[in-house]
Amino acid sequence: MSMKTFVNLPVGDLRRSVDFFTALGFSFDEEFTDENATCMVISEEAYVMLLVEPFFKSFIPKDVADATKATEVITALTAESREQVDDIVEKARAAGAPRIGEVVEEGPMYSRSFDDPDGHIWEIIHMALG
């Protein structure tokens, strides 16, 4: 079964988040964008909804996690090459990512991570298979 994936993340400042991810090369679907949320396109099958925190809270019965103090999720994206991993992470650094992780090399996997302005952890991975 094939399904589209929508990851929803709370953000403190929607414009700041859009600017940050635009600097990394991501685009946004204007059809699903307003003052409360935007839809960041990862691929034809995967999207990240960035929702201002009060709007995000309206969908959940629990408290919103403070991603600067606790990790609620690691969002991992695949890259086509090691160079693309490095390029995305260096763009995150230049855009003001508050944390850049160390390079991880385990067998065929090469990865790096960074925190976005709201503290959400993003991991960019290349798998050299075949």
C-alpha positions in Angstrom: 0.0 0.0 0.0 1.4 3.4 -1.0 0.4 6.5 0.9 1.4 10.1 1.0 3.2 11.1 4.3 2.5 14.3 6.1 4.7 15.1 9.1 3.2 17.9 11.3 5.6 20.0 13.4 4.8 23.0 15.6 6.8 26.2 15.0 7.1 29.4 16.9 7.5 31.7 14.0 6.1 30.5 10.6 8.0 33.1 8.5 11.3 32.3 10.2 10.8 28.6 9.5 9.8 29.2 5.9 12.9 31.4 5.4 15.1 28.7 7.0 13.9 25.8 4.9 13.8 27.9 1.7 17.5 28.6 2.3 18.1 24.8 2.4 16.4 24.5 -1.0 12.9 23.3 0.0 9.7 24.6 -1.7 6.2 25.1 -0.3 2.8 24.3 -1.7 0.8 27.5 -1.6 -2.5 25.6 -1.8 -1.9 24.4 1.8 -0.4 27.6 3.1 -2.0 30.4 5.2 -1.2 32.4 8.4 -1.4 29.2 10.5 0.5 26.7 8.5 2.5 25.9 5.4 3.2 22.7 3.5 6.9 22.0 2.8 7.4 19.7 -0.1 9.9 16.9 0.5 8.9 14.8 -2.6 5.7 13.9 -4.5 4.9 11.5 -1.6 6.2 13.3 1.5 5.4 16.6 3.0 6.1 18.5 6.3 3.3 20.7 7.6 4.8 23.5 9.7 2.0 24.7 12.0 2.1 27.7 14.3 2.0 26.3 17.8 -1.6 27.4 18.8 -2.9 25.8 15.6 -0.9 22.7 16.1 -2.2 22.4 19.7 -5.8 22.5 18.4 -5.2 19.0 16.9 -3.8 17.3 20.0 -5.0 16.4 23.5 -1.5 16.6 25.1 0.9 19.4 25.7 3.2 20.5 22.8 6.7 19.3 23.4 9.4 21.9 23.6 11.9 20.6 21.0 14.7 22.8 22.4 14.5 20.8 25.7 13.4 17.3 24.7 13.4 15.3 21.5 10.0 14.2 20.2 11.1 13.0 16.8 14.0 12.8 14.4 13.0 13.6 10.9 15.3 11.7 8.5 15.5 12.5 4.8 17.6 10.6 2.2 20.1 12.3 -0.1 21.4 11.2 -3.5 25.0 11.5 -2.4 27.4 12.3 0.4 28.0 15.7 -1.2 24.2 16.4 -1.1 24.2 15.5 2.6 27.0 18.0 3.2 25.4 20.6 1.0 22.1 20.6 2.8 23.7 20.6 6.3 26.0 23.5 5.3 23.0 25.4 4.0 21.4 24.8 7.4 24.5 26.1 9.1 24.5 29.2 6.9 20.8 29.8 7.6 21.4 29.8 11.4 20.8 26.2 12.5 21.4 26.3 16.3 23.1 22.9 16.3 25.0 20.9 13.7 25.7 17.2 14.5 28.9 15.3 13.7 29.4 13.2 10.6 28.2 9.6 11.2 29.7 6.9 9.0 28.4 3.4 9.7 29.0 0.9 6.9 27.2 2.2 3.8 25.4 5.0 5.7 26.7 8.5 5.8 24.7 11.0 7.8 24.7 14.4 9.4 22.1 16.2 11.4 21.0 19.7 12.4 18.4 21.4 14.6 15.9 23.8 12.9 15.1 27.1 14.6 12.5 25.5 16.7 14.8 22.7 17.9 13.4 19.9 15.7 16.2 17.4 14.7 16.7 16.7 11.0 19.0 14.0 9.8 20.2 13.8 6.2 21.3 10.4 5.1 23.0 8.8 2.1 23.1 5.0 1.8 25.8 3.8 -0.6 24.1 0.5 -1.6 24.8 -1.8 -4.5 
